Amino acid sequence: MMRKAQGAVEYLFIIAAVLIIVAIVIRFLRGSASTAGSTVESGVGAISSELSEQLQSATS
Protein backbone atom coordinates (compact mmCIF):
# COMPACT_ATOMS: atom_id res chain seq x y z
CA MET A 1 0.00 0.00 0.00
CA MET A 2 2.85 2.39 0.83
CA ARG A 3 4.38 1.84 -2.63
CA LYS A 4 1.17 2.94 -4.39
CA ALA A 5 0.96 6.07 -2.28
CA GLN A 6 4.55 6.95 -3.12
CA GLY A 7 3.83 6.46 -6.82
CA ALA A 8 0.76 8.69 -6.58
CA VAL A 9 2.72 11.47 -4.88
CA GLU A 10 5.49 11.25 -7.49
CA TYR A 11 2.84 11.42 -10.22
CA LEU A 12 1.35 14.57 -8.65
CA PHE A 13 4.80 16.18 -8.46
CA ILE A 14 5.37 15.46 -12.15
CA ILE A 15 2.00 17.00 -13.05
CA ALA A 16 2.80 20.08 -10.93
CA ALA A 17 6.20 20.47 -12.63
CA VAL A 18 4.63 20.20 -16.09
CA LEU A 19 1.99 22.80 -15.21
CA ILE A 20 4.66 25.20 -13.96
CA ILE A 21 6.67 24.76 -17.16
CA VAL A 22 3.56 25.32 -19.29
CA ALA A 23 2.74 28.50 -17.34
CA ILE A 24 6.28 29.83 -17.87
CA VAL A 25 6.13 29.09 -21.60
CA ILE A 26 2.73 30.79 -21.97
CA ARG A 27 3.99 33.85 -20.13
CA PHE A 28 7.09 34.00 -22.34
CA LEU A 29 5.03 33.65 -25.52
CA ARG A 30 2.63 36.41 -24.45
CA GLY A 31 5.57 38.76 -23.86
CA SER A 32 7.09 37.88 -27.22
CA ALA A 33 3.78 38.32 -29.01
CA SER A 34 3.21 41.81 -27.63
CA THR A 35 6.76 42.84 -28.57
CA ALA A 36 6.33 41.44 -32.07
CA GLY A 37 2.97 43.18 -32.42
CA SER A 38 4.39 46.59 -31.58
CA THR A 39 7.33 46.02 -33.94
CA VAL A 40 4.99 45.11 -36.79
CA GLU A 41 2.76 48.08 -36.00
CA SER A 42 5.66 50.53 -36.18
CA GLY A 43 6.90 48.92 -39.40
CA VAL A 44 3.48 49.20 -41.02
CA GLY A 45 3.27 52.85 -39.99
CA ALA A 46 6.67 53.59 -41.53
CA ILE A 47 5.79 51.81 -44.77
CA SER A 48 2.43 53.54 -44.93
CA SER A 49 3.93 57.01 -44.51
CA GLU A 50 6.65 56.26 -47.08
CA LEU A 51 4.06 55.05 -49.59
CA SER A 52 1.90 58.13 -49.10
CA GLU A 53 4.94 60.39 -49.60
CA GLN A 54 5.90 58.54 -52.76
CA LEU A 55 2.31 58.75 -54.04
CA GLN A 56 2.15 62.49 -53.35
CA SER A 57 5.47 63.14 -55.10
CA ALA A 58 4.42 61.01 -58.09
CA THR A 59 1.13 62.89 -58.54
CA SER A 60 2.71 66.36 -58.17
N, C-alpha and C positions, 0 to 999 in steps of 0.2 A: 504493500500500500504506500509506503514511504517513497518508493521509486517512482510511482505514478505522479505523486504530488510534486516531486522534484522536476519531473519532465514537464508538468503543467506550468510550473513557475518559470522554467527556462523558456518555454514557448511564449509566455506572456512578456518576458523580457525581450525576446526577439521581435515580437510584434511592436512593443514600445519603441525599440530602436529604429525599426523601419518607419514608423509614423513620424519620429523626430527627423529622420533623414528626408522624408517626403516633405515635411513642413519647411525645412531649410531650403530644399530645391525650389519649392513653390515661391518662397519669399525672394530667392535670388532671381528667379525668372520674372517675377513682377517688377523688380527693380530694373532689370535689363530691358524689359518691354517699355517701361516709361521713359527710359533714357533713349532708346531707339526711336520711340514715337516723337520725342521732342527734336531729335536730330533730323528725322524725316520731315517734320513740319518746317523747320528752319530751311532745309534744302529746297522744299517745294516753294517756300516764300521767295527765296533767292532766284530760283528759276523763273517763277512767275513775274517778278519785277524785271528781270533781264529780258524776258520775252516781250513784255509790254513796251520796254524801252526800244527794243529792236523794231517792233511793229510801228511805233510812233515815228522813228527815224526813217523807216522805209516808206511811210505814207506821206512824209513831209517833203 
